[in-house]
Amino acid sequence: MTKHTDSFPCMGNTANIVVIGDQQLLRKARLRLVGLENKWSRFIDTSEISLINNSDGKEVYVSADTVTLVRYLVDAQARTHGLFDPSLLPALIGLGYGVSRVEEPTQLEAAFQYAFTEGRQVLVEEGVTGKEVGCGVLRSSFNFDSKKTSA
């Protein structure tokens, strides 16, 4: 049996496919991944995920693949008691997901190349020197009214 490989950008990452046997299976696997990316990428305006995100709660018809994906996501959220949350993208963006910082103009080209693997639009802003401070609370039992912890 012959080993065939393929590597290409897919879903904001690099897909690496290895097939042992018929080379046509390599082509089928690549087409399948590209098809799923076209259904699920938030960077493709016509993807099913983009249609859902932009539907304002209205009914959207999607493929069986997307129904299966959503079922797995909901199941994963339930099994982890909410620790896995597939709806966290806005919060992650607010925390700097997808942000690159360069210190020298010579680093810009590499930052642009990386940015365009993540999406079709790039925002460039001047950096601000300073310290970032964050605060988070997870299932706190602190009673803010009495300034005492609850039992």
N, C-alpha and C positions, 0 to 999 in steps of 0.2 A: 504494500500500500504506500502511496505517495502522500507526503505532507505538503499542504498548501497553506500559505499565510496571507493575511491582508491587514493593513493598519490604516486608519483614516479618522479624521475629526468627526465626532458624533456626540451629541447631547452635552456639549461643553467639555468634552474630554477626548480621549483617544480610544477608539475601539480597536482591539486586537483580536482577530479571528484566526483560529487554527482549525483546519479540516484535514482529517486523514481519510484519503479515498478520493472520490469523485470531485474534481475541481469545480464542477457546476454547483456543488453544495456551498462553496465559498461565495459564489455570486449570489445565491439565494439568501445566505445569511446576511450579507451586506445589504441587499435590498430590503430585507426584513427590518434591520436596524434603522436604515434610512427612513423607511415607512413609519416606524414607531416614533422616530424623532419628529417627523412631519406632523404626527398626531399630538405629540406630547410636549413639544418645546414651547416655553413661554416666550421665546425670542422670534417665533414665527407667528405673524398676526392671524393667519388662517388655521392654525392648529386647533385641535379640539379643546385643548387646555386653555388657549387664549380665548376661544369662543365662550367657554364656561366662565372664565374670569371676567369677561366683559358683558355677561348676560344680564347683570343687575337682578339676579334671582329668577329670571324667566327660564322656562323649559328649553333645554338644548338637546338635540338628538346627537348622540355620539356612537362610535363603533363599539363592537363587543370587546375589542382590546382595551378601550378606555374604561368601559364598565368594569372589566376585570381589574384594571389598575386601581380604580377608585375603591373597589371592594377590598383589595389587598391593603391599601393605605388606611382605610377605616379599621380593618382588622388589626393592623400593626398598632394603631393608636389605642385600640381597646386592650390589646395584649400587654402593652407597656403602661397601662393606666394613665395615658395622656402624655407620657414622657416623650414619645415620638409624635410630633404634630406636623402633618403635611401642609398646614395652612400658615406656617410661620414666616413666609417669605417677606412680607412687609416689615416685620420686626427685624429680620436678619439684615435687610437692606439698611435699615436705620442704624444698625450696629456696624455697618461698614462692609458687609458682604459684597464682593465684586469690586472692591476699591484697591487700587495699586498706588503706591507712592514712589516717586523717583526723587533722588537727591541732585542728580546732574542731568543736564540736557542730553547728554549722550545716552541716557537710559530711556529716553522717551520712545524710541522706535520699538524696543522690546516690550515696553508697557502697552503700546498701541497694538502690537501683534497679539499679545495675550488678551487684551480687552476684546478684540474682535473674535476671539474664540468663544467668548461668553455671550456676545450679542451683536446686534447690528448698529447700535448707537454708542458713542463714547462721549462722556462729559469730562472736560478738562477744567480743573479749577486750581487756582493758586493755593498753595499750602499755607497753613497757619502754624506757627511755632507755639507750642504750649503743652500742657498736660491734659490728658483726657481722664475724667473721673466717671466711674459708673457705680451704680448701686442697684442691687436686686434683692428681692425677698421671695423665697419659695416656701409656701405653706407656713407662714409665720403664725405664731400663737400670741403675738404681742397685741395687747389691748391699747390702742392709741389714745383712748379717752382717759383711762385711769393711770397711764404711765407705768403699769405693772403688767407682768406677763400673766396670761391666764393659764390655769392648770389643766 
